[in-house]
Amino acid sequence: MLEITIITIGKRLASPFEELGREYTKRLGEKPRLIWNWHKDEKGLFEAAKKHPHPIFLEERGKLMDSKSFAKELEVLGRVAFVIGPAEGFSQEVKGWSLSPLTFPHQLAICLLLEQIYRAKTIIEGHPYHK
């Protein structure tokens, strides 16, 4: 079973992103298990990431992949933590995955991530959501 932790800096989802985030969380149901981990600063974010066996830092210079590849990676890893960092991004030494080479506000990045997690679930389950 997939277990996905979202580690991020900032506040919980706020309007208008709150409704969209709630919708994708509802669609996900209980599988995969989704864990939220909110932090006030970068130090807390990195401490939480270090405790996880598979932290994946989301950043614009990261590995780009299509939705099917994203789903396959999640299925193989099984338990992952997506780390959404500070507005100025991570240092050059941090390597991770990219949702896009574009830069998004935290709230929107979280919603994009939730949609991709849901899409990955439907791909893994053979559901027609991903056309």
Secondary structure as UniProt FT lines:
FT   STRAND          3..9
FT   TURN            15..16
FT   HELIX           17..28
FT   TURN            29..30
FT   STRAND          33..39
FT   HELIX           42..50
FT   STRAND          55..63
FT   HELIX           67..77
FT   STRAND          79..84
FT   TURN            87..88
FT   TURN            92..93
FT   HELIX           106..125
FT   TURN            128..129
//
